Every structure is written in structure tokens, then in C-alpha cells.
Amino acid sequence: MEPTADQLKELYRVCVMASNLLQPINVVRFDERVKRIFVLVGETIEIEIYPNGRSVV
């Protein structure tokens, strides 16, 4: 299973936003069980990207 196109677009947007804020992107993981991408930015910012491309901080 692979991420959807909407998830990849949102992941790109999140990564650009984090880098513009000079924050490190520590972890990026695609969970095949729930079909979500998890991103850890810095020490405390957790972002979850759903299959429809929506993200939750």
C-alpha cells in the first residue's frame, strides 16, 4: 500500500512549512494499517495526514 496523491501533496506542504520555520523533520512514517502519514516536526509538533489529504496537528 502506498500513500495517496493527496497525502503526498499535503506531506510536501508540511515539509516546506517546517523548513521555512527552520524546524527539523525528525520522523515521517506511513502506517499501512490506518493508511495515515505521521510526521514529527521538532520535539513536539505531531502531524497526522489522512488519506483524503487533510492534516491534523
C-alpha positions, -999 to +999 in steps of 0.1 A: +000+000+000+012+035-008+001+070+002-025+087-019-016+117-041-035+140-017-014+127+012+018+133-007+008+168-017+000+176+020+033+160+031+052+183+007+033+213+020+040+204+057+077+198+050+081+231+032+063+249+060+085+232+086+117+240+067+106+277+063+103+278+101+138+262+104+123+232+122+138+197+118+116+170+105+125+141+128+102+113+117+080+105+087+061+073+088+033+058+067+011+035+088-004+009+064-029-003+090-048+030+092-035+045+059-021+076+075+012+095+074+026+106+107+052+135+109+072+146+139+084+182+135+109+193+161+104+178+195+067+184+200+047+190+168+029+159+157+011+160+123-012+133+110-022+132+073-054+113+064-059+096+030-080+125+018-051+149+023-064+166+054-039+171+082-043+173+120-018+189+143 
